[in-house]
Amino acid sequence: MPQNLIEKVFGNGGLIARFHESYEYREGQIKMAEAVAKALSDKRHLIVEAGTGTGKTLAYLIPAIAAAAEGKMRIVVSTGTKNLQEQLMQKDIPFLQKILPKKFSASYMKGRGNYACLYRVQKAEMQPVLDNLDQIDHFREVSKWVHETATGDRGELVDLPENLSFWNRINARSDICIGQKCPDFNACFITRMRGNAEAAEIVVVNHHLFFADLNVRGNQFGKVIPDYGAVIFDEAHLIEDIASDYFGFQVSNFQIDELVRDTDTLPISDAVATRDLTKLAARIIGLAEQFWLRFSQAKTEGRYPLLPDTFAHRTSEGKSRPSALGEAYEALDTALRSLESFLGGYLADNPEAESLLRRTRQAIFDLDFIVHQAERNFVYWLERRGKGIFLRASP
């Protein structure tokens, strides 16, 4: 981005001065814009610390727009919060689209869990997903809305409670997605969102979505953000904690319960196999309950370290002997592997079984990783939040 162009945009009498009612000449803003433009041109990293009032948003947006146009590449802008995402898409980017001579397109992406899944909503209309009768009207409203909305974004449902208990069962998160085998793939809100982003030069996401996507890139069920040439992190001080979450491992009682509950909806015509699956599901539920109850420290909310001898200890002969908690884990692991084997026999023309198998294998792997503390450079802990019990490992 040439120096004279920066002056034409940011300088006295420039585009921003002519069209922005609160314009002030800010030397720091110009220096930042120059540094961002050079970093994008040279394909190098840049860290900028800018105080309040610097005008940093426009200082990185305008060079990014210029670089995207000149290099014919897509640039991702990742923000720390959804509020900043909305500010960019509702205020800053429309302003620049109005005043800049060269037109550009921008797209806005949220995490998959913010969007309804057409396939799961349709299934929920025929199968129970509600916890109580009070939610019937809410579900009817959601069911009607998915046929009217263009985006499927949960944020449009402003008249419904934020904590809809059934939303997690009908949203489009990646772990329950059946991908291109879904009958609603073309109409899917995630497919539409991805298509809009593919056509955009600037894609605005938040850190949670960026690192969730980075963790599963190459996975046909998970990747959402289209390929990009550069990324700009706004509020980058939040990255460390968020990245640690997405590159770690986690298993919770909610996850196991949901996995088992979803086996009830598996389309199997064989009555004997259905009976066997029901028995296996009940066994997993019972063993999982015993497993979680053995964490005596999880009776109150908080975080508790998982010490190396939590699941096994060394005998005087030097042999490893499982603790009571370790024995409970081994029983649960055996039952989950039985479910894995069962699901493996129903993959033909059954994308639901494939999705459940993938989730089962992930739960088995994550549990094994945490219980055996497979990597020394990870931190392992137990967390209790409300009714949730979470086993976690982060690098």
N, C-alpha and C positions, 0 to 999 in steps of 0.2 A: 504494500500500500504506500504509494509515494507520499513524501512529506507535504507536498503542495495539496494533495487530496485531503490529508488530515486537517490542514489549516482551513480548507474549504468547508469542512464539516464542522470542526470544533472551534475554529477561530472567531474573532469578532467579525460580525457580518456574515458568518457562515450559515450553513443550512439550519443547524440547531438554534443559533441565535435568532434567525428569522421566524422560526416556527414554534419554538418552545418558550412559553410565557415566563418560566422561571430561569431562563438562561443566565449563567455566569461564566466568565472566562476563567478556566481552572487550569493552571499550568500542570498540576499533577495529573489531571485527566489526559492531557495531550501526551505527556511522557509515558503514561501507562498504555495509551493507544499505540504509540510508536513501538513500545517494547513488545506488545502483543502481536502487532503486525510483523515485526522482525522474527519473532519466535515461530510464527506460522509459516513465514516465507522460508526460514532456514530449517524448518522441521526440528526444532529444539524445544526442550522443556523450559518453562518459565514459572517462577513463583513470584507473586505480587502481593504485597501487603498494603492495602489502601484504607485510609481512615474514612470515617463517616463524612459524607459531603463531597467526596472526590469525584463522584459520578462514574464509578467503576463499571456499572452495568453497560452504559453506552460505550465506555472505553474498550470493552472487550467485544461487544456485539458488532460494532461497525467494522473493525478489522476482520472479524470472523466472517461477516457477510461478504466483504470484499475478497477475502481469501477463497471462500466457497465459490464465488463467481469466477475468479481468475483461474483457480486450479481445478475447477469443475469437480469439486469433491464435497462430500457431506460433512458438516461439523456438528458435533453433539455438544450441547450446553447442559451440564448437570448441576442442579441446585440442591441445597441442603434441605429445603422444605417444599411442600406442595404450594404453600402461599407464595413463595418466590417464583415458582413455576407459573402460577396464575398471573402474577404481576408482569412477568415477561410476555406472556401470551395475550393478555388483555390490555396492557398499557404500552410497554416499551417497544415490542415488535410491531404492533399496528402503527405506532407513531413513525417508526423508521420506514415501514412500507409506504407510508403516505409521503414522506419528504425525500427519500433517496431516489435519484434519477433512475437507477437500475433496479428493476423489480426482482424480488426474491420470494421464495415460498418457505414457510415454516410449519412445523408440526409439533404436537404436544402429546407426550406419552406418559401414562401412569403405569404402575405395577399391575400385573394381570389380575390380581385379586380385587381390583376396583371395578372390573367389568363382569357383566353377567354372561353366563354360558348358555346359549340357546338350547343345546342338547340336554344339559342338566335341568334347566327349567322345565322343559317338556317332560322329562322323566319324572320330575317332582310333582307334576300335575296328576300323575297316575300312582305315585308311591309316596308314603308319608315322610315328610321332612320337618314337620312342625312339632315344637315341644308342647304347645298348648293351644286351646281353641281361640285364644285372643289374637293369635297370629294369622288366622284364616283371612281376614280382610286385608292384612298387609301383603300376604302372598298373592292374593287376587290382584291387588294393585300392581305388584311387581310383574306378574304374569301378563297383565294387559300392557304394561309399559314396555316390555321387551319387544313387542310387536309394533311399537310406535317410535321408539327412540332410534336415532341415527348412530349413536355412539355406544350405548350400553353402559355408560359410565354411572356408577353408583351415586356420584355427586349430584346427579339430576333429581334424585328422589328426596327432595328437600322436605317434603311433608311427612316422611317416614322416620322412625327412630334411627339413630346412627348405629345402634347395637342390635341389628336384626340377627337373631340367633341362627336363622336358617341361611343367611347370606353365604356363609362359608361352604354350604353344601350345593350352592347353585352358581358360584363364581367361576372364573376361567383360569384359576391358578394352574401352573404348569404341571404339578405332580399328579393331577387328576385328568389332565388333557389326553385325549386319544389321537391328537394330531390330524394328519391328512386323511385318516380313516374315518373321521367323524362325518356323519351325513350332513351336518351343518357347517362344514369347514369353509365353504365359499361365503356363506352369509355371516360367519363368525365375526364378532366385534373385534377380536384380536387380529384376525386376518385383515379386516378393514383398517384398523389402526396401523398395522404394519404397512399396508399399501399406501396410506397417506404419508407415512414417514419415508417410504422408498421414493416418493415423488418430491420430497422436500430437501432444500439445501441446508436448512437449520432445523435440528431436532432438539426439542427441549424435554429433558427427563429430570428425575431427581436421583440423588446418590443411591437410594435403596434399589431403585429399578436398575441403575447402571451396573451395580455390583452383582445383583441377582442375575442379570443378563450375562455379565462377564463370566460368572461361575458356570453357566450352562451353555456357553457358545459352542456350536457344533452339535448340540442336542436338538433334534427335530421337534421335540415337544416343548422346549424351553425358550430358545432364542426369540427375542422380540425386536430389539433395536437393530435396524439395518446396518450394514458395514459403513464405516466412517473413516475419514482421513485424519481427524484431529478431535480432541475433546477438551473442553474448558470447564473446570470445576469452580463454581461459585460457592463460597462458604466451605472452602477446602479443609478447614480445621476439623470438620465433622467426619472426614473420610476414614480415619484410622479405626474408630469404633465400628462403623458400618461395614467396612471391608472385612474386619475380623469376624463379624457375625456371618457373613456370606461365604467365607472361605473356611469356616469351621464346620462342626457336625452337631446335630441336635436330634434328640428323640424325646417325645413327651407322651404322657398318658393320653392326651387328646388325640395324638397322631395314631397310636395303636387302636384306640377305640373307634376312630373314624375308619381306619383300614378294615377292621372287622365288620363294622356296620355296613360298609359298602359291598362286602361279599354277599349280603342279602339281596342285592339288586342285580347280581350277576345272572345274565340270561342263560340258564342251563335247562334243557328240556328233560333230562334224565332224572327221574324222581329219586332213584337210589343215590345218585351223585349229589343231588340237592340235600338229601337227608345227611349224607356224610359230611358235606360242607357245613351244614348247620351245627352238627356235633363238634366239628373242629373249631368253628368260630366260638362256640360256647366255651371250649376248653382254653382257647387263647385268652378270652376275656377273664376267665377265672385265674389263670396263671399270671396274667398281667397285673391283676388286682393284688395278688400275693406279692409280686415283685415290687410294686410301688409301695405297698404297706411296710415292707422291710426297711425302707429308708426312714429310720426313726427320727432323724434330724429334720425331716421335711414336714413336721407337724405344724410349724409356724413359717410365715413368709420370710424369705431371705435367700442368701447365697451361701453354700457350704462346699468346702473343697472335697474332692474325691481323692482320697489318699491312695497310694499304691496297694495297700493291703485291704481296701474296701471290699473287694470281691474274692480275694484269695490271700492266704498267708503261707509262709514257709514253715514246714515242720522241722523238728530237730534233726531229721535225716536229710534236710535240704530239699524235700519234695514240696510241690505246690499243692495245697489243699483248699478247695473252695470254702468260703464262709457260708453262712446261712443265706446271705444275699446272693453270693455267687451260685449257690445251688438253685435259687429261684430264677436267676438269669439263665442258667443252663436249661432248665425246664421250659422257660419261655422261648428260648432260642430253638429248641428242638421242635416245639409246636409251630413256630413261624416257618421253619424249614419244611415242615409237613405241608403247610399252606402253600409254600413256594412250589413244592413238588406237585400238589393237586392242580394249581393254576397252570403249570406247565403243560398239562394234558389237555387244556381247552383253548389253546392259542389260535387254532385254525378258524379264520373268519370270525373272531371274537375279540375286537379291540378293547372291550371292557376288561377281559381277562388279562390282556397284555399290559394295560395300565395298572391293574392291581398287582400283577407279578412284578412290575418295575418298582412299585411302591414297597412291596414286601421285601424285595432284595435290598432296597435302600435302607429300610428299617433294620434288617439283619446286619448289614455292613456297618451302619452307624453305631448300633448297640455294641457290636464286636470291637469297633475302634475305640469307643469310650471305655468299655469294661476292661479291656486289656491294655489301655493307655499305650497305643501302638507307636506314638511319636513322642519323643522326649521334649521336643520344642513346642509342644502344645500345653495349654492349661486346661485342666479338667475340673468341672464343678457341677453341683446339683443346685437347682433353683426352684423355689416354690413361689408361685404367684396365684393368689386366689385358689381355685380348685385345680390349677395346673401344676404338674411336677415335670421339670425339664432336666434332662441330662445333657450337658453341653461340653464341647471341646473347641478351643480357639487357638490359632497360632500366636 
